[in-house]
Amino acid sequence: MPEGWVEAATDRHVDGVNPQGWGYGYQWWRPDTSGVEVWAGLGFGGQYLLVLPEYGVIGVINSWNVFPERFPGVLRPFLMGLIESVL
């Protein structure tokens, strides 16, 4: 892997890509919250990989929601729980 690749891939190349104001890098979302840098890989059907690089924390959810009904999301509570665990 070339030197600087991780920094380039997870950097905020685009800001405000959704109503929550998230940034986006190279396939990595940046839902930074409460002053904490967050790298997020968001997969199909509710699969999430969250990294808090400053704290060495990685969180994973392997869920499966591909049904047409709408269910409450788990991403925001999970993200907030991870952040609260380090602050």
Helices and strands as residue ranges (DSSP letters): H 5-10, E 23-24, E 29-30, E 39-43, E 47-52, G 53-55, E 57-62, H 75-86
